[in-house]
Amino acid sequence: MALVRGLFSAKKILGGSLVGTRKATSAPRGFLAVYVGESQEKQRHLVPVSFLNQPSFQALLSNSEEEFGFDHPMGGLTIPCPVDTFISITSELQR
C-alpha cells in the first residue's frame, strides 16, 4: 500500500512539474530531468524513471513536495538537497 501511495505522489509531483515545461525538462526517453541543490544555482541531472518506485527516491520527491508544493521555480522538478547527497542516493540505486 505504501508503494502505491508513493507512486501516486510521485506522479502527482511530476505531472505538475512537466506541464508546459517541455524545453526545461527535455530528457532522453526513459529519463527524467531534475534540478538539485540548496542554493540559487541548481544542477540539472538525468535520472532513470525506474527510480520513481524506489523508496529513497520517493523520499526525495516528498521533500520536494514539502518545500515547493507543485510550483517548481526552475520549471522542472526541483529536489532541495545537497548535490553530493543526491549523487550518493542515486548511485546506490544504480547498483
Secondary structure, 3 states (H helix, E strand, C coil): CHHHHHHHHHHHHHHHHHCCCHHHHCCCCCEEEEEECCCCCCEEEEEEHHHHHCHHHHHHHHHHHHHHCCCCCCCCEEECCCHHHHHHHHHHHCC
